[in-house]
Amino acid sequence: MTEEKKTDKKKCADKARAMFVYGVLQLGSSIVSAAALAAIALSFCSLKQQSKVFNECVEEIQATGKSASDAVRFCNGGK
């Protein structure tokens, strides 16, 4: 009987250890996901700024009398 109790306790301890490791992995993956989402959000901010500058460039070139396609070409680095 004591031998059976020892094996039951060992099985329970192994399961508890496995569940702890699983919980730590879940928590770690959640942290990585949150960091990735934050990085994506920050990249959208810079993309918004770049878009604003590009639109201002196009409007400025169009104000000089050039067509929209010529203004876009100029603002993309063309001549």
C-alpha positions as CSV (number, residue, x, y, z in Angstrom):
1,M,0.0,0.0,0.0
2,T,2.7,2.5,0.8
3,E,4.4,1.7,-2.6
4,E,1.1,2.6,-4.3
5,K,0.8,5.9,-2.4
6,K,4.4,6.9,-3.4
7,T,3.7,6.3,-7.1
8,D,0.4,8.3,-6.9
9,K,2.2,11.2,-5.2
10,K,5.0,11.1,-7.8
11,K,2.4,11.1,-10.7
12,C,0.6,14.0,-9.1
13,A,3.9,16.0,-8.7
14,D,4.8,15.3,-12.3
15,K,1.4,16.6,-13.5
16,A,1.7,19.7,-11.3
17,R,5.1,20.4,-12.7
18,A,3.8,20.0,-16.2
19,M,0.9,22.3,-15.6
20,F,3.2,24.9,-14.1
21,V,5.5,24.8,-17.1
22,Y,2.4,25.1,-19.4
23,G,1.2,28.1,-17.4
24,V,4.6,29.8,-17.7
25,L,4.7,29.1,-21.4
26,Q,1.2,30.6,-21.9
27,L,2.2,33.7,-19.9
28,G,5.4,34.1,-21.9
29,S,3.5,33.8,-25.2
30,S,1.0,36.4,-24.1
31,I,3.8,38.8,-23.3
32,V,5.4,38.2,-26.7
33,S,2.1,38.9,-28.4
34,A,1.5,42.1,-26.4
35,A,5.0,43.3,-27.3
36,A,4.4,42.5,-31.0
37,L,1.1,44.4,-31.0
38,A,2.8,47.4,-29.4
39,A,5.5,47.4,-32.1
40,I,2.9,47.2,-34.8
41,A,1.0,50.2,-33.3
42,L,4.2,52.2,-33.1
43,S,5.0,51.5,-36.7
44,F,1.5,52.7,-37.7
45,C,2.3,56.1,-36.1
46,S,5.4,56.6,-38.2
47,L,3.5,55.4,-41.3
48,K,0.8,58.0,-40.5
49,Q,3.5,60.8,-40.3
50,Q,5.1,59.7,-43.5
51,S,1.8,59.7,-45.3
52,K,1.0,63.2,-44.0
53,V,4.4,64.5,-45.3
54,F,3.8,62.8,-48.7
55,N,0.3,64.3,-49.0
56,E,1.7,67.8,-48.2
57,C,4.4,67.4,-50.8
58,V,1.8,66.4,-53.5
59,E,-0.4,69.3,-52.6
60,E,2.5,71.7,-52.7
61,I,3.6,70.5,-56.2
62,Q,0.1,70.6,-57.5
63,A,-0.2,74.2,-56.3
64,T,2.6,75.1,-58.7
65,G,0.4,73.9,-61.6
66,K,1.7,70.4,-62.3
67,S,-0.7,67.4,-62.7
68,A,-1.3,65.0,-59.9
69,S,0.7,62.2,-61.6
70,D,3.7,64.6,-62.0
71,A,3.4,65.7,-58.3
72,V,3.3,62.0,-57.1
73,R,6.3,61.2,-59.3
74,F,8.2,64.2,-58.0
75,C,7.4,63.4,-54.4
76,N,8.5,59.7,-54.9
77,G,11.9,61.0,-55.9
78,G,11.5,61.3,-59.7
79,K,12.2,64.4,-61.7
